[in-house]
Amino acid sequence: MKSLLKVMLILGLIFASTFIIGRALGIFTVENVRYLLETARQVAPLYVIGVVILLLFIDLFVAVPTLTITLLAGYFLGFPVGTATAFTGMTLAAFAGYGISWKFGNKPLNFLVKDATKRQQMISAFTNSGPAMIMLSRAVPILPEVTACMAGVTRMQFWRYLSFYSLGTIPYVTIAAYAGSISTLNNPEPAIFAALGLYALLWVGWFFYRRYKKLQPIA
C-alpha cells in the first residue's frame, strides 16, 4: 500500500504543478474559461461544444476548473447537450491518461518502485482499492487523472475501468450540468448549491469507504 500511495502522490504532485504554473501565468482561470465560452457562443453556438470538450481534455495535461466548466456547459448548452459534452471531454481525458500509462508507464513505474515484489503489491493494492478510488475521485481535484493513469499502468481491464469511471462520473456531470442549465447570472444559487452538494456527497462516500476498509480483517 505504501508503494501505491507513493506513486499516486508523485503523480498528484506532477498534475498539481501544472495547476500552480497555470495559476501563476493566469491560464485557464474561471474568468478566462467563461470568456472563451462566451466568445465561442457569439461566433457560433456549436463552437461552445468544441471548446468545452477541448478544455476538459486538456485537463489531463494542464489542470483546469473541471466543475466550473461543467456548470458553464449546462449554462451555455442546456441540460442534455451540456451533460453529453462535458462527459465527452472528461472521458477523452480519462481514456488518454489510461492509454498513455498503459503503453508508456512501465519504465517510470519501475524507476519509482524498483523492487519487483513491491510493484506487485502495489498492483494488488490498486486492484482492491482502485475501484472505489475511481468512483469517488471527483471528490478531489487531480485525483481523476491520477486514477486514470494508475488504472493504465497497473493494467486494469479497460471495461472494468470504464464501468467504475462511469458510475462515478455520469451522476457528477449530470447534476452539475443540470444545475448550470437552471442558473443565471442573477441567480447562481443552483450552481453554487450543486457544487457544494456534490463535494459533500463524495466526501461522505469517502468517509464510509474508509470506515468500511478499517473494519475489514487484515489478510
N, C-alpha and C positions, 0 to 999 in steps of 0.2 A: 504493500500500500504506500510505503514511503516513496518508492521509485515512481509510482503513478502520480502522487502529489507533486513530486519534484518536477517531472516532465510537464504536467499541467501548469504549474506555477511559472516555469520558464516560458511556455507558450503564451500564458496570460501576460507576462511582462513584455514580451515582444509585441503583442497586439496593443497593450496599453501604451507602449511607447509611440505607436502611430497616432493614438488619440492625443497624447501630450504634444507631439510635434504639430498635429493638425490644429490644436487649440492655440499653440504659440504663433503659428503662421496665420491664424484666422480662417482656416479652411473648414468647410462643412459645419459651420455653426448653425444654430437653429435659424437665425436671421438669413444666412446665405441660402440655406435649403429652401426656405419659404420664398425667397426672391427668385430662385431658379424655377420653382414650380409656378409661381405667378407669371413669370416671363414666358414659360413654356405654354401656359394656358392662353396667353394673349396671342402667341404665334399660331397655335393650333391645339385644341384640347387633346388630340391624340398624342401630342408630344409629351404631355404630362405622364402618360403611361410609361413611355421610354425613359424619362428622367427618373421616375420612381424606381423602376427596375434597375437602372444603372447605378443609382445611389446605393440601393440595398445590396447589389452585387459587389460594389466597391468596398462595402463594409468588411469583406474578407481581408482586404489589404490595408485599408485606412479606416479606422473606427469612425462611424457616423451615428447620429442620434436616431437609432432604428425606430423606437417607439414614436418619436415625433414625426418621422417620415410616414409611418403607417397611419397615424392620425390625420396627417395632411393629405394622404392618399384618399382617405374616406371623405375628407372635406372637399377636395377638388374633383374627385371622380365619382363620388356617391358610394353607397354601401357595397353592392355586388362587385362592381368593377374595381373599386379601391381594394377590396379584400383580395380578389384574384391577382391584382397587380402586385400588391405588397408580398403576397405569398410566393409569387413567381420570383421576385427579386431575392427574397430571403433564401428560397430553395436553390436558386442558381449558385448563390454564395456558399451554401452548405455543401452542395454536391461538388463544387470546385475544391473546397477545402478537403473533403473526403477523398476525392480522386487524386489530388496532388500529393496528399500524405500517403495514400496507398502506394503510389508509384515511386515517390522520391523520399519517403520518410524513414526508410531503414537506416541509412547512413547517419543522419542526425540522431536517431534513437540509439544506435549502437555507440555513438560518441557520448551521449548523455548518460546512458546506462551501460557500462562496459561489461558487466558481469551477465553472462547468458541466463543464469538462474534467476537473477533479479529481474531481467527483462521478461522472462516467462511469468514470474509472479506479478509483474505489472500488468501484463496482458490478462491474466486471470482476474486480477482485481478490477480491471475495467470491464471485463465480461460480466462480473457480478454487479458492479455499481454503475456501470456506464448507462444502462437503460434509464434509470431514474435521473441521472445527471443530464441526459439528453432531453428528457421530457420536461425537466424543471429548469433548464438552462436559461430560459428567458427571464428568470428572476434576477440575473446578474449580467450587466453588460460584459461583452467579450466572451463569456462562457459558451454561447452557441458556436462561435468559431473554434474555440478550444476543443469542445466535444466533437465537432465535425472532424477536426484533424486527428483527434485521438481514435475515433472510430475507424478512420482510414488506416492509420499506422498500425493499429492492433488487428487489422484485417477482419473487423466485424462485418458480417454479411450485409450487403447493401440493402436488401429488402428488410432486414431486421432494423438497421439504422433508420431507413425511411419510415418504418412503422412508428418507432418511438419519436422520431423527429416530428412526424405529422401529428401525433397525439398531443405533443406539447405546443406546436406552432400554430396549427389551424385555429384552436379556440382563442389563442392570443391575438392573432391577426384579425379574426372575425370581430371580436369585441372592440379592439382598438379602431378598426376601420369604421365600424358602425357608430362608435362614439364620435369619431371625426365627422361623419356624414350628418349628424344631427347637431353639430356645434356650429356656431357662427363667431365672428369677431366680437360681437356684442354679448354673446352667450357661450363662453368657452367652458362652462361648468361640466357638460357631459364628457368632454375630452379629459379634463382635469380629474374628475371622479373615476373615469375609466382607467387612467394611468395609475392612480393610487390604488384602485381596487385590484388591478392586475398584479401589481407588485406585492400587495398584501396577500393575495390568494396564492401566489407562487412561493412566497416565503413561508406561509403556513404549510404548504406542501413539503418544503424542505424540512421544516420543524418536525412534522410527523414522520418523514422518511428517516431522519436522524434518530428519532425515538425508536422506530422500528428496528433499525440496524443495531442499536445498542442492546436491544432485548434479544437479539439473535445469539445463540450459543456460539462460542469461538471454536472453530474446527481444530 
